[in-house]
């Protein structure tokens, strides 16, 4: 692992901890604001283009910072959104707390290889399905339960399959015993189920 990547991971870990340890987040519940996946991306994008007008979305994920189960309405308080510039190795991370941008960090020349355009979600309007409706669909297709200790509630994310050129929205929950995390991947443009698999929390074993 090169030094730049190590720094990148450390800062992500720091942003995660800041959300966990802020006492205001636990006490002032009236001021909290949860966002859907698309809302979080749009908020972060408004900041990313100030960093670089050519910024494009790489991925997004909700963060497990809540002390109680959440996400049952397809919304979360904490998000990490990553952007970059096609055909470069520059990165830009936006951290969101309660409907506002909490931190943003740029990483010039991060990684040894340039990221081709196929790696990015270049047109946000192609994300036609959001987490509230996809969570309902996921629960209608399989028994999906909220996490109660680790990854509390339901979690969400988005990425792109560069080989198939498909935007994938991730709906993440648990099996009934809370021993295996269940991942449902939906086509963000058509809303169709693309893949479903389970991962053992302790051994990392996957079952499709």
N, C-alpha and C positions, 0 to 999 in steps of 0.2 A: 504494500500500500504506500503510495507516494505521500509526501508531506502535505501537499495541498488538499488531497482527499481526506487525510486525517483531520486537518483543520476544519474542513467542510462538515464532517461527521460530528466533530466536537461542538460546533456552533449549533447544529441541529439539536444535539442533546441539550445544550444550554437553553435553547428556546423552549424545548419540552419542559425543562425544569422550572423555567420562569412561570409557566402557566400553572404548574403544580403547587408552587410555593407562595403565590400571591394571595394574602389573606383576604383582600378585597373581593376576589373571585368567589370565595366561600361565604362571605358575609352579606354582600350587597347583591342579593339575587334579583332585586327589582331593576337593576341596571343591566342585567345580562341580556344578550341578544343572540339568538341562534340563527344560523344561515343554512340554506340548502347548498348543495355542491355548486350549482350554477351561480348562486348569489356570491358565494365565497370566491369563485374564480373571477367573476366580473369585478368585484372589489379589488382583488389582488392585481388584476390586469391594468386597472386604472393607475396603479402605482408602478407597475413594471414598465409601462411605456414612457414614464418619466425617466426611468433608468436608461432605456433604449427604445426608440420608436419601432425597431424591428423585433422586439421581444415577442416570443411565441411560447405557448404553454407546453410544458413537458409532462407534468403530472400534478396531482393534488391528493391530499389525504387528510381525513379528520384525525385529531389527536386525542388520546385517552387521558384528559386532564380533569374530568369531572369526578366529584366524590360520590355521585349517585348515577344510577342508570339513566341514560338519555339516548336520543336519536330515534325514539319511537315515532316521531313525526317526520323523519327524514331530514332533520336539521341538527347541527352541532355548534357548540360555542367556539371550538378551537380547530384551526386548520393550518396546514403547511402547504403552500402552493409554490411550485418550482417552474421558472421560466428560463429560456435560453435564446440564443440567436442561431438560426440555422447556419450550418457550415462553419461554425466556430466551436470552441469549447468553453465559452463563457456561460456562467450560471447566475441566476438571481433568485433568492429565496424570500418569500413573503410569509410572515407568520401573523395569523389573525386571532384576536381574542374578542369575544362579545361584539361582533359586528364592526370592529375597527382594526386597522392595521397596527399590530403591536411592535413588530420588528421587521426590518428588511436588510438583507445582506447580499452583496455582490461577490462573485468568485470569478475573476478573470482568469482565463487559461486553465480552467479546472479539468483535469484529465489529459491524457496523452493523445486521444483521438478526437478529430472533429466530428460533430454530430450532424448527420445529413438531415435534410428537410423532412424526410419520411419519418423521422424520430419524433416530430413535433405535431401538436394539434394546432394547425395554422389558422383555422377558421372556427371561432367559438360558436358561430351560428349553427354549425353542424351538430352541436350537442343539443339535441331536441328533447331529450328525456332527462328529468331531474330526479333527485333522490326520493322525494316523498312518494311519487307514483311508482318508482321502481322498487322501493321497499315493500309497498303493498303487493306488487306483482310477485316479488320474491317469496313473500309469506304465503301467497296463494299457490305457489309451485312446490314448496317444501316446508317442512317443520323447521322454523328458524326462531331461535330464542335469543334474548338480550344477554350479554355478558354481565356477571354479577361481581367478579373480583378483578379479573384482568380484562382489558378491552371492554369496559362497562357499556352496557346498552348495545346499540347498533353502530357500526362504523362504516365509512364510505370513502371512496376514492375514484380516481380516473387515471387512465394511462392510454397509450396507443400501441397497437400491434403493428410495427413498421413493415413487416413482411406481408400481412394481409390488408394493411391500410384500414384498420378498424379502430374506432374509438371505443374503449371499454370502460363502462362505469361499474365500479365494484360495490356490491352490497355485502357486508360482513356481519355475521352473527355467530351463533353457537348451536350445537346439538342440544338435546333436552338435558343431558347429564352435565353439560358445560365442560366437557373434556376435549372436544374437537371444535375448532373454528370452522365455520362453513362460509365459503366464498361463492357468490353468484356473480358472474360477469355478464353484463348486458351490453348489446350494441347501442351506443349512445345516440345513434342516428335513427335506428329503426325500433328500438325498444325490445328487440328480440333477445331471448336468452342465448348467450354464446357458449358459456361453459359453467360447470358447477363442480366444486371439489371441496374436500374436507382436509384439514391439517391438524394432526395431533399436536396439542399445545406443548407437550413435553419432549416428544421425540422428533417432531417436524415431519412426520410421515404423512404423505398425501394419499387420498383416496378419491378417485374420480367416479 
